[in-house]
């Protein structure tokens, strides 16, 4: 007998409260202020059919929902959701146009569900990729065979056809399976339907080796296509190797680094880590637009800190000459930042932000340690001829010292950038740049702000792996939606010519 896999997880939340009965009836009655979302598992969780690349809700979650309400609640958009700490893209079921014979995911769902079980199945909205219209929709229904229809609803007529249903699909967001995942905690659904969790120790051409790997009890259920009889074998394995043909997701992101901007000495681009010649008394030092020799930055809380010493053999007096100590605004690639030094803690021996910076860098085995002396800000010591620095000792540790302001030997400059961020309401209608919490760079014109997303026109998403994908960004075809929870920084471009 052929079986399908049903997974149970997640819940539908209405204004923060989990729904207790499904489907939720008369979705058209939802007020504009009511918020709908999929979230963490409540009770036994929602049942989902595994169709290989995604999970489709076994049943519609909301009935009686019009096309206008679907758009009003943004349920037509593909958007990122977090369920039990794991990321998915939530969207509508996809298929070809009515005139197209391609049933797409509708066919996969119907094949798994079984036509004979669908006598009272409602009409369900579905998505035709690359076809976007506020007054046009598509629905399917099946009972013995699949029927699809396209409806055009002008203006107020969009509230008609309110007997339709919303049945979401979840597509797991998966990172690239490479060495960057080693040491990370993973969650895996196997192709046999088992749920596996553990720390990735090793990956090879055939297996993933996990430490502390477990099969939670009743991790999945197997159902006959026609009888839906549950079979729930239990598994447990404290350590093991698992085949690579599986659904895997990273639960912890690696530290984020970014590369932009160029160091300029006396108006000329210079390599990061440049040693100033002894003859250079007061060179002009600045950070400006990217010119091929990028500066690498590491994210430290809400700051960007140069990953390496940017200039070596520089005195405190030279930093003063170039206004590089106290916070002041500069522009890099048409985006505003405040540049300054790392700040000491309140205690005389507290390295403050420098200590946080060292933690972000990681061990000296995989990143170059800063030089012997790194200048820190002199808040509270402004009139003193001696200035604070983090000094590296023989054992590799650092401690606070004071140096003569004119001392250059082995002294280095590590700049800090603070993104200048406007009030969100002031950014509407402007061209903006967003860094996400996971390191993707997003640009576009901000056209709409709501409690959950920012909508951009002419949106572009850039990621390190070149995929253009971000767990915080979804694209509906005519605009790009950015989840506000995933925004690390938001800046507006200056009006100057590119």
N, C-alpha and C positions, 0 to 999 in steps of 0.2 A: 504494500500500500504506500502511496506517495504522501509525504508529509510536508507541511509548511511550518515555518518558525514564527511563533508569536512571542514578542517581548513585552514585558509590562514595566513601564516607567513613566514618570511625568504626570502632570495634572494641568487642567485648565483653570486659571485664576481669573476671577471677575472682581475688580476693585480690591485686589489683594487677598480675596477669600477663595479657597478651592471649591469648584463646583462639585456637588454631591450626586447629581444625577445627569446622565447623558442619554440622548443629546439635549443640550440646552435649547428649549423651544422659544420660538418667536424672537429670534435675534434682532429683528427689525425694531423691537421696542427699546434696544439699548440707547441710552442718552449719549450725546456727544462726549460728555465728561467721563463716561464709564470706560475703564481700561481693561482690555482683554490681553492675556498673555499665557504662554505655556511656561511652566516652572517646575520646581522640584516635586518628586514623587509624593503623593498624598494617598494614604490607604494602600490599596493594592496596585495603584498605578493604572495608566491607560494602556490598553492592548494595541500593539502595532504589528503589522505584517512585514516581515523582512523580505524585500524584493531584490536583495543583493547589494545595490549601491545606496539604498535608502530604506526608510521605514514609513509605511502609510498607515494612518489611523484605521483600525478595523472598521469603525463606524464613523459617520459624520459627528462632529462635536457640537455644531450649532445648526439648527434648521430654521427656516423662515427668515432668511437673510437675503436682502436684495443686493444688486450690483452696487447701488449707491452706498449702502451700509458697508459693503465689503471694502470699498475705497475709503470711506470715512474712517474706518477702523484700521486701515492700512494692512488688511489681511491679504491683499493681492500682491504685496511686495515680498520678495525674498529677503529675509532678515535673519540675523544671528540671534540665537536664543541659548541660554545656559540652563541645563537640566541636570541636577545632581552633580554639579561641577564640571560637566562635559559640554562641549560646544557643538551646535548643530546649525544648519541653515534651514529655517522653516519657510515653506512656500506652498503654492498650490500644486496639485498633480499636473504634470505636463503631457501634452499630446499634440498631434498635428491639427491643422484646421479641419473644419467639418468636411470640406471637400477633399481632404487628404485621407488616404486609407491608413495612415500610420496612427495606431491607437496609443503608441508610446507607453507611458506609465499606467494609463487606464487599462491597457491590455494586460500588463503585468499584474495589476491589482485584481482584475476580473478573473484571470487565470488562477490566481491563488485563492480568491474568495469562493469561486464556483458560481456559475450563473443560476443554478437551481436554488440558491439560497437567497435570491434577490427579488422576490415577488413584490415586496413593499418598499423596495429601495428608493430613496428620494432622488430628486434631481440635484446634481452636485456641480458647483462651479469648478472649472479647470482652466489652466493657463496654456495659451498658444504662444510659444516663445517668439520674440521679435514682432509681436502684434500687440500694440498698446493703444487703447482708446478708452476714454472715460465714459463713453456711452455705448460701448459694445462689449458683450460678454459671451462666454461659451459654457455650456453645461452638458453633462452626460447623465444617462440613466441606463440601467440594464435589467432585463428580465428575460432570460432566454437568449437575448442578443443585446449588443451595446447600441444605444441610440445617442447621437450627439446633435446639438442644435446651436446655431449662432443667433443671438438676439441683439438688435439695435434699439437702444432706448434713449430717445432724445430728451434732454433736460429733465423735467419733473417725472417723465416716464421711467426714469432709472429706478424709481421706487416700486415699479411694477415687478412682476416675476419674483415676488418675495417668498415664494414657496421653495426656493433653492436652499442648498445646504453648504456648509463649509467643512471640508474634510482635509486636514493638513497632511503634508509629507515632511519628514525630517531627514536631512542629508548630513551625516557625520562630517565634521570638519577635521581633516587629518593632516598632520605635518609630514614633511618628507622623511622617509625612513632612511636615515643616515647616521653617521657617528655623533651628530649633535644631540641625538636622543639618549646616548649612553649616560647612565646615572640618573635619568629622569624616571618619575613614576608614570607608568602607562596603564590605561584601561583598554582592554581588547575584547571584542566580540569575535569568536571564531566562526568559521563557515559552518561548523556543526551546531552553532547556537549557544556555545558556552561563553560565559563572561569571565574574563581573567584580569587580575590586577597585580602589579608588582613593579619592582625597580629593575630597569633594563641594565644587565651586566654586560651582555655581549650580543652582537648580531653577526651572523655569517650568511652565506648564500642560501641556507636552508632553514635556520632556526633563529628564534630570539630566546636568549637565556635570561630568565627573570629571577631575582632574589626576592624571597617572601611572596612568591606567586601563589595566588589562591583561586579556586573555583568556588564562589559563594554558593551556599545551598540554594537549590531551585533557581539557578541562574537563567533558565529558559524553560519554555514549554514547547512540546512538539504536538502538532495537531494534524489529524487526517484532513485532507482537503474538504471532504464532504461531511464528516461526522464531528470534526473539531474536538476529538477526544484528547484530553491532556495526558501527557506522559512527562513526568518530572524527575528524572534520575538525578541524584546528588553526587557531587564530586568534591574532593578536597586534595590539594597537593601543595605542601609548603614551599617547595623549590622545584623548578622544572624548566624544560625547554619547550617552546611552542612554535609550531610551524608558521612561516611568514605569511601564508595566504589567509589574512585575517584583517579585521577592522581594528585599527589602533589609533589612540589619541593621546597626545601629550597633556598631562595635567599641570605641568609646571614649566613656564617659559624660561629660556636662558636669559642672562643679563642682556639688555639692549644697548647696542652701540650704533653710532651714526657718523657719517663722513660727509663733511661739507666745509666750505670756507677755505681760505688760503692765507698763509702767513706772508706778510710783506715787510722787507727790510729796506729802508730808504727807497720805497716805491717799487721794488722789484720782488717778484715771487721768490720765496725761499723754502727749502725743505724743512719740515718739522724736525726739531732737535738740533737746529743749527747752533754752532759754537761761535759766539761773537769774537772777532779778533781783538787783541789787546789794544790795537790802535783806535778802535771804535769808541769814542767818548760818549756821545749822545745820539746814537742812530735813531732814525724814525722807525718805530715798530708798530705795526697795526695788523688787524685781521680784517680781510675784505672778501670780496666776491670770489667764488670758487674759480680757480684757474688751473685745474689739472692736478696740482699738488695739494690734495685734500688733507684737512686736519681730521683726525679720528677722535670722536668724543664718546665718553661713556656716560650713561644716565645714572645720576646719583640723586635719588628722590625726585625733586622738581628741577634739578640742575643738569646742565651739560658741562662736563669737565674734560679737558684735554686728556686723552688716554696716556700720553707721554709728555715729558718735559718739552715744551715748545721752543724755548730758547735757553741755551746754557751759557754760563759765563756772563751773567747780567747782574748789575747792582740794583739795590733798592732805588738809588737816585735815578737810574735809567728808567725804572718803572714809573717813578713820579713824573719824570720829564714827558713820558708818553701817556700820562693819565690812565694807567692800567691798574690802579690800586682800588680806589673807591668806585662804586657802581656808577656807570654812565652808559647812555644808550648809543648803540652802533647799528648799522644795517649790513646784513650779509645776504646776498642773493635776493634783495628787495624785502627781506623779512627783518623785523626789529628784535634786538636782544639788548640786555644790559650786561656789560663785561666788567669783571672784577676779579680779585684774588679769593682764594679759599679763606674762610674765616676760622679764627681760633674759637675755642670754647670760652666760657666765662671764667673758669679756673685758669690760673697762670700756667699750669702744666697740661691743660686739656687741648689736644690737637683738633678738636671740633670736626669741621667738615673734611679735613685731611684724613682723619681716621675713617670716616664713612667712605671716602674715596678709595682708600686702600682695600676696604672690604669689597667694594664693587669691582676692583681690578682682579681680585682672586689671588691665587698663590703665585710667587715669583717663577714657578715652573712654566706657567703658560702666558706670562705677560712681563714685560720689562719693568723692573722696579724703578721708581723715581730716583734722581741723582741724590748726592749726599746732602744737599741743602736746598730746600724749597721754600721760597718766600711765602709768608702768610700775611693776612691783613693786620694793620697796627692799631685797630680800634682800642682806644684807651692809652695808647703810647705815642700819640701824634707828635708831641714835642721832644721825644726821646731820640738821641743820636743813634741808639741801637734799636734794631728792628727784629721782629720775630721770624723764625724760620723753623721748619721741621728738619731735623738733622738725623741722618741715618748713622746708627752705631755699627760696630763691628759684627754684632750678632744679627744684623739685618733689621732690628727694631728701630723705631723713630722716637725722638723725644724733642720737646720744645727747647730751643736755644734762642739767644739774641746775638745778632751779628752787626758789625759796623755797616751803616747805610751805604758806604762806598765800596764794600767788599764784593768782589766778583768771583773769586775762586770757587769753582764747583757749585756756584749758586744758580738756580734755575727758576724759570717762570712757567707755571701751570695755570692757564686762564680758566675762568668759569664764565659760562653764559647762562643767563636767565631769559627764557623766551618772554617777550612783552606781549601780554594777552589782553585784548579789549573786553569791554562788557559785551556779552553775547548779543544783546539787542542792537548795539552799535555796529556789529559785524554784518547784520542782514543786508543783502544787496551787494556786499563786497566780495572780491575774490579772496579766498582764504586758503591757508595751508594748515593741515592737521597732522600731528604725529600721534599715532595710536599707542596704546599701552604695550602692544606687541611689536612695535617698530616700523609699521607701514607708514608711508608718506602719502597723504591724500590732498588733492587740490580741487578747486571748483568754485563756482559762484553760489553763495549761500542764499537760497530762495525761500526756505521755510524753517522755522524753529518750533518744535513741540516738546513736550515733557520727556520724550524718550529718544528722539532722533533729530539730526540735522539733515535737511534735504539739499543736495547740491545739484546744480545743472552744470553741464560740461565737466562732469567729475572724472578724475583720474586717480587711480590707486597704484602706487609703486611699492613692491616688496623685494626683499633681498633675494628671494629665490626666482624672481622674474615672472612669477605666476600672476601678479596683479591681484592676488586674493588676500583678504583680511577677514578674520572672524568677526570684526566689528562693522564691516561694510557690506551692504547689499545693493544690487543694481536692478532696478525694475525695467530698464530699457530706455526710459526718458529722464530719469534722475537717479542720483546715488544717495542712499540713506546711510548715515553714520551714527551708530549707537553712541549716545552721549556718555555712557559708562566706560566706553573704550577710548576716550580722548585723553591723551597725555598733555598735549598743548594745542592751542588754536591761535593763529596769528593772521593778521590781514596784510596783504601785499601793499607796499608803497605804490603811489600813483606814477612814479617816475618811469620812463621808458625802459624796456628790458635791454 
